[in-house]
Amino acid sequence: MVVRSSAVRGGPIPSIIKRNTFLLAATQAFVGIGTQMVPTMGAIIVTQMVGTAYLVGLAASLQNVSRFLIAYPIGWVADTLGRRVALWFGHALCTVGALIIGTSVLWMSLPLFVVGMLLIGLGVGAGQQLRLAAADLYPPARRAEGLGYVLTGSLVGALGGPVVIGFAQQIAPSFSMDPLALSWFLMPAVMIPSMLLVFGIRPDPREIATNLRHYYPDLREEPKLRADAPSGTGPRAWLRHYPLRVAFVAGFAAQGVMTLMMAMTSLALAHHGHDLPMISLAVAIHVVGMFGLSLPIGRLTDRLGRRWMMMIGTWVSAAGGLFVAVGVDYWAVTLGTALVGVGWCCTNVASTALIADLVPARDRGRAIGTNDSFANAGSIFLPLLGGPVVELAGLPSLAIVSTGLLLIPLLMLVKLNENARQPLPKPVASSQAASGLR
């Protein structure tokens, strides 16, 4: 009986890798619950505090700014102190932030709400290192597959958010408390078990990444970095390196277009006369698009290559943006939101895998942080641009904006060289992944 190598696609996953992958996916699910609570309740809380809808986007903006600010520093923490420390730090920030937000609702204090939301954003941004930890656990030929396993946990978290909120609504009368406040006070019950899961991830994924051959014995010896790999460390060196620059730009465009379209989806559906429950359903379908196909997309990324999957993701995002902007009925707009989510997933998985392929484990946290900085910048500026564009040129003009933006990484991807269809057909060490790229 022939036993397939664990270092190639389709082979068995070593038990310690399987255990750590499960723990990371479960942690991702818990983090996803907190992530979903911000768009669900943030606008309602702000409107309730100030008595007007003028600041309805404040919660989302604060979270995106915080995620931008912490992206690179938390990468440094992950590289210096380990992935688990970075994740613990993010969990602690989310826990404290949730308690502050709950208190702000009870006291009707907008300044306190702003502080709590900034802390939540910092914690969620730190949680992005989960996908780095997932990439660390697998050799290049299975790296995107590992990302798919862990990111699928976000789908569970998205479904868990409404459960926490619904439970808070049921028991709030017993405590004579506002359900909006109680929902946030319940967050430690979610985050503390998640911190225990992180504690169980042993050894630290950074240590696994630096000694993959110990866990995948049939992996070849890791050679020295190629001459065309990044010549230095830090954002400047990575921006000079064409494949990494492509990954950063693709992340900016995918995240920016997704945030722009999600900000405008409710406007588009309301414009066509749909009520809040139907709008909420469209958002839920979008979340399924973002995470529901993570595993098959990861496997396809390993098979087709990082370049091709980013190109597919760019095309799918552009098609989704077109449906959202010019769709005339509910299901056309909803299909658009789902496609935007799927396109983002393709780009997110493929760009993360590409960065992990090219950057040594000791520097990956900062490289992923640089990528997240670009992505979060897109999520800050594109929604701010969307409002004036719609006001001046109408909703269909968003199709031109999103397509034009996505055309930039698409043209850059055309020039990116990668071996056709199977860029990593053999078990190779991580720095060999750069052999098909320039």
C-alpha positions in Angstrom: 0.0 0.0 0.0 1.4 3.3 -1.1 1.3 6.0 1.6 1.2 9.6 0.2 3.6 12.2 1.5 2.2 14.6 4.0 4.1 17.4 2.3 2.1 17.2 -0.9 -1.5 17.9 -1.7 -3.9 15.1 -0.6 -1.5 13.5 1.8 -2.2 12.9 5.5 -1.9 15.8 7.9 0.5 15.2 10.8 -1.4 14.8 14.0 0.2 17.8 15.8 -0.5 20.0 12.7 -4.1 18.7 12.6 -4.6 19.6 16.3 -3.1 23.1 15.9 -5.2 23.7 12.8 -8.4 22.8 14.6 -7.5 25.1 17.5 -6.7 28.0 15.2 -10.0 27.4 13.3 -11.9 27.4 16.6 -10.2 30.5 17.7 -11.1 32.1 14.4 -14.7 31.3 15.1 -14.7 33.0 18.5 -13.0 36.1 17.0 -15.6 36.1 14.3 -18.4 36.5 16.8 -16.9 39.7 18.1 -16.2 41.0 14.6 -19.8 40.6 13.5 -21.2 42.5 16.6 -19.7 45.8 15.4 -21.6 46.1 12.1 -24.7 44.6 13.7 -25.0 47.0 16.7 -22.5 49.8 16.2 -24.7 52.1 14.1 -27.7 51.4 16.4 -25.8 52.4 19.5 -24.4 55.6 18.0 -27.8 56.7 16.7 -29.3 56.0 20.1 -26.6 58.1 21.8 -26.6 61.1 19.6 -30.2 61.0 18.4 -29.3 61.3 14.8 -28.0 59.2 11.9 -25.2 61.6 11.0 -22.6 59.5 12.8 -24.1 56.2 11.7 -20.7 55.1 10.2 -18.6 56.0 13.2 -18.3 52.5 14.6 -17.1 51.0 11.3 -14.7 53.9 10.7 -13.2 53.6 14.2 -12.7 49.9 13.8 -11.0 50.2 10.4 -8.7 53.0 11.6 -7.6 50.8 14.6 -7.0 47.8 12.3 -4.8 50.0 10.1 -2.8 51.3 13.0 -2.1 47.9 14.6 -1.4 45.9 11.5 2.4 46.4 11.3 3.1 46.6 15.1 1.3 43.4 15.8 3.3 41.8 13.0 6.4 42.8 14.9 5.0 41.2 18.0 4.3 38.0 16.1 7.8 37.9 14.7 9.6 38.8 18.0 7.5 37.1 20.7 5.6 34.5 18.7 2.2 34.1 17.1 0.4 33.1 20.3 1.5 36.2 22.2 0.1 38.4 19.3 -3.2 36.5 19.5 -3.4 36.7 23.3 -2.8 40.5 23.0 -5.6 40.8 20.5 -8.0 38.8 22.7 -7.2 40.9 25.7 -7.9 44.1 23.7 -11.2 42.8 22.5 -12.3 41.8 26.0 -11.5 45.1 27.5 -13.0 47.0 24.6 -16.2 45.0 24.9 -16.6 45.8 28.6 -16.0 49.5 27.9 -18.6 49.5 25.1 -21.1 47.8 27.3 -20.5 50.4 30.0 -20.8 53.3 27.5 -24.2 52.1 26.5 -25.3 52.0 30.2 -23.9 55.5 30.8 -24.9 56.8 27.3 -21.3 58.1 26.9 -20.1 58.6 23.3 -16.5 59.3 24.3 -16.4 56.0 26.2 -17.9 54.2 23.2 -15.2 55.7 21.0 -12.5 54.3 23.4 -14.1 50.9 23.5 -14.5 50.7 19.7 -10.9 51.7 19.1 -9.8 48.9 21.4 -12.1 46.4 19.7 -10.6 47.5 16.4 -7.1 47.0 17.7 -8.0 43.5 18.9 -9.7 42.5 15.7 -6.7 43.7 13.8 -4.4 41.6 16.0 -6.6 38.7 15.3 -5.6 38.9 11.6 -2.4 37.1 12.6 -4.5 33.9 12.8 -4.0 33.4 9.1 -0.3 33.9 9.5 -0.2 31.2 12.1 -2.2 28.9 9.7 0.3 29.5 6.9 3.2 28.7 9.3 1.9 25.2 9.9 2.0 23.9 6.3 4.6 23.5 3.6 4.2 25.5 0.4 2.4 22.8 -1.5 -0.4 22.8 1.1 -0.1 26.3 2.6 -3.3 27.7 1.0 -5.2 24.6 2.1 -4.2 25.3 5.7 -5.4 28.8 5.3 -8.7 27.5 4.1 -9.2 25.3 7.1 -8.7 28.2 9.5 -10.6 30.9 7.6 -13.6 28.6 7.5 -13.9 29.2 11.2 -14.9 32.7 10.5 -18.2 31.4 8.9 -19.0 29.7 12.2 -18.2 32.9 14.1 -20.5 34.9 11.7 -23.4 32.6 12.6 -22.5 32.8 16.3 -22.8 36.6 16.6 -26.6 36.6 16.2 -26.8 33.8 18.8 -25.0 35.9 21.4 -27.2 38.9 20.6 -30.4 36.9 20.7 -29.4 35.3 24.1 -28.7 38.8 25.4 -32.2 40.0 24.3 -33.8 37.1 26.1 -32.2 37.5 29.4 -31.8 41.3 29.5 -35.2 41.8 31.2 -34.1 39.6 34.1 -31.2 42.0 34.7 -33.2 45.2 33.9 -30.5 46.0 31.4 -30.4 47.3 27.8 -29.8 44.2 25.5 -27.3 46.3 23.5 -25.1 46.7 26.7 -25.6 43.1 27.8 -24.5 41.7 24.4 -21.1 43.4 24.9 -20.9 42.2 28.6 -21.3 38.7 27.3 -18.2 39.0 25.1 -15.7 37.8 27.8 -17.6 34.5 27.9 -16.6 34.2 24.3 -13.1 35.6 24.4 -11.8 33.8 27.5 -12.4 30.3 26.1 -10.8 31.4 22.9 -7.7 32.5 24.8 -7.5 29.0 26.4 -7.6 27.6 22.9 -4.7 29.8 21.9 -2.8 28.5 25.0 -3.3 25.0 23.7 -1.5 25.7 20.3 1.9 24.1 20.9 4.5 24.6 19.8 4.1 28.2 18.6 3.4 28.2 14.8 6.5 30.4 14.3 8.6 27.5 15.7 7.0 25.0 13.4 7.6 27.3 10.4 11.3 27.5 11.1 11.6 23.7 11.3 9.0 22.3 8.9 11.1 19.3 8.1 10.8 18.1 11.7 7.0 17.8 11.2 7.2 16.8 7.5 10.1 14.4 7.4 9.9 13.8 3.6 10.4 17.5 3.0 13.7 18.4 1.3 16.4 20.3 3.1 15.6 24.0 2.9 18.0 25.7 0.5 19.3 29.3 0.7 17.0 32.0 -0.4 17.1 32.7 -4.2 18.8 35.8 -5.5 15.5 37.1 -6.8 13.8 36.8 -3.3 13.3 40.0 -1.4 16.7 41.5 -0.8 15.9 43.1 2.5 13.5 43.3 5.3 10.8 45.9 6.0 8.1 47.6 4.0 10.5 49.4 1.7 12.3 46.3 0.7 9.0 44.4 0.2 7.5 47.2 -1.9 10.5 47.1 -4.2 9.9 43.3 -4.7 7.4 42.9 -7.5 5.5 39.8 -6.4 5.0 41.3 -2.9 4.0 44.6 -4.3 1.4 42.9 -6.4 0.0 41.1 -3.3 -0.2 44.4 -1.4 -2.0 46.2 -4.2 -4.4 43.3 -4.8 -5.2 43.2 -1.1 -5.9 47.0 -1.1 -8.2 46.7 -4.1 -10.1 43.6 -2.9 -10.6 44.9 0.7 -11.5 48.4 -0.5 -14.0 47.3 -3.1 -15.6 44.8 -0.6 -16.0 47.5 2.1 -17.3 50.0 -0.5 -19.9 47.6 -1.8 -21.0 46.5 1.7 -21.4 50.1 2.7 -23.6 50.7 -0.4 -25.5 47.4 -0.4 -28.1 48.6 2.2 -28.4 51.8 0.2 -29.0 49.9 -3.1 -31.5 47.5 -1.6 -33.3 50.3 0.3 -33.4 52.3 -3.0 -35.3 49.4 -4.5 -37.8 49.3 -1.6 -36.5 46.3 0.4 -36.9 46.2 4.2 -34.3 45.6 6.9 -34.8 41.8 7.3 -34.2 41.3 3.6 -31.1 43.6 3.8 -29.8 41.6 6.8 -30.2 38.4 4.7 -28.2 39.9 1.9 -25.4 40.7 4.4 -25.5 37.2 5.7 -25.2 35.8 2.2 -22.2 38.0 1.7 -20.5 36.6 4.8 -21.1 33.1 3.5 -19.4 34.2 0.3 -16.4 35.6 2.2 -15.7 32.4 4.2 -17.9 29.5 3.1 -15.6 28.5 0.2 -12.3 29.1 2.0 -11.2 25.5 2.0 -11.9 24.7 -1.7 -10.5 28.1 -2.7 -7.4 27.2 -0.6 -7.0 23.9 -2.3 -7.4 25.4 -5.7 -4.8 28.1 -4.9 -2.3 25.3 -4.2 -3.2 23.6 -7.4 -3.6 26.5 -9.8 -1.1 28.9 -8.2 -1.2 32.2 -6.3 -1.2 34.3 -9.4 -4.2 32.6 -11.1 -6.3 32.6 -8.0 -5.7 36.3 -7.4 -6.7 37.0 -11.0 -9.8 34.9 -10.6 -10.6 36.8 -7.4 -10.1 40.1 -9.1 -12.5 39.2 -11.9 -15.1 37.8 -9.5 -14.9 41.0 -7.3 -15.4 43.2 -10.4 -18.4 41.1 -11.5 -19.9 41.4 -8.0 -19.4 45.1 -7.9 -21.2 45.4 -11.2 -24.2 43.5 -9.9 -24.4 45.6 -6.8 -24.1 48.9 -8.6 -26.5 48.3 -11.5 -28.7 45.4 -10.2 -32.4 46.3 -10.4 -33.9 43.6 -8.2 -33.1 42.0 -4.8 -31.4 38.8 -6.0 -29.2 40.6 -8.5 -27.8 42.9 -5.8 -27.5 40.0 -3.3 -25.7 37.9 -5.9 -23.3 40.8 -6.3 -22.6 41.0 -2.6 -21.9 37.2 -2.5 -19.5 37.5 -5.5 -17.7 40.4 -3.9 -17.2 38.2 -0.8 -16.0 35.2 -2.9 -13.6 37.4 -4.9 -12.2 38.8 -1.6 -11.7 35.3 -0.3 -9.7 34.3 -3.4 -7.5 37.3 -3.2 -7.0 37.0 0.6 -6.0 33.4 0.6 -3.8 33.6 -2.5 -2.0 36.8 -1.4 -1.4 35.5 2.1 0.0 32.3 0.7 2.2 34.2 -1.7 3.7 36.4 1.1 4.3 33.3 3.2 6.1 31.6 0.2 8.5 34.5 -0.3 9.2 35.8 3.2 11.1 33.8 5.9 9.1 32.8 9.0 11.1 35.3 11.2 9.8 38.2 9.1 6.3 37.0 8.0 4.4 38.7 10.8 5.5 42.2 9.6 5.0 41.3 6.0 1.5 40.2 6.7 1.1 43.3 8.7 2.2 45.4 5.8 -0.3 43.7 3.6 -3.0 44.3 6.2 -2.1 48.0 6.3 -2.7 48.3 2.6 -6.0 46.4 2.9 -7.2 48.4 5.8 -6.3 51.6 4.1 -8.6 50.6 1.3 -11.4 49.8 3.7 -11.0 53.4 5.2 -10.8 55.5 2.0 -13.0 53.6 -0.5 -16.3 53.9 1.6 -15.6 57.6 2.1 -15.2 58.0 -1.6 -18.4 56.1 -2.3 -20.8 58.6 -0.8 -19.7 61.6 -2.9 -19.5 59.5 -6.0 -23.1 58.2 -5.6 -24.3 61.7 -4.8 -22.7 63.3 -7.9 -23.1 60.5 -10.4 -25.6 58.0 -9.1 -25.3 54.4 -7.8 -24.3 52.9 -11.2 -21.1 55.0 -11.1 -19.8 52.6 -8.4 -19.3 50.0 -11.1 -16.9 52.2 -12.9 -15.0 53.0 -9.6 -14.7 49.4 -8.5 -13.8 48.0 -12.0 -11.2 50.8 -12.5 -9.6 50.1 -9.1 -9.5 46.3 -9.7 -8.0 46.8 -13.1 -4.7 47.9 -11.5 -3.9 44.7 -9.7 -5.2 42.7 -12.7 -2.7 44.3 -15.0 0.1 43.8 -12.5 -0.8 40.1 -12.1 -0.5 39.7 -15.9 3.2 40.6 -15.6 3.8 38.2 -12.6 5.5 35.0 -13.6 4.6 31.8 -12.0 4.9 28.2 -13.3 1.7 27.2 -15.0 -1.0 25.3 -13.1 1.2 23.5 -10.5 3.8 26.0 -9.1 4.7 23.7 -6.2 4.3 20.1 -7.5 6.9 18.6 -5.2 7.6 18.8 -1.5 10.0 21.7 -1.2 11.1 24.0 1.5 9.4 27.4 2.0 12.0 29.5 0.3 12.0 27.3 -2.8 8.4 28.5 -3.3 10.0 31.7 -4.8 11.6 29.6 -7.6 8.6 30.1 -9.8 8.1 33.8 -9.1 9.9 37.0 -9.9 
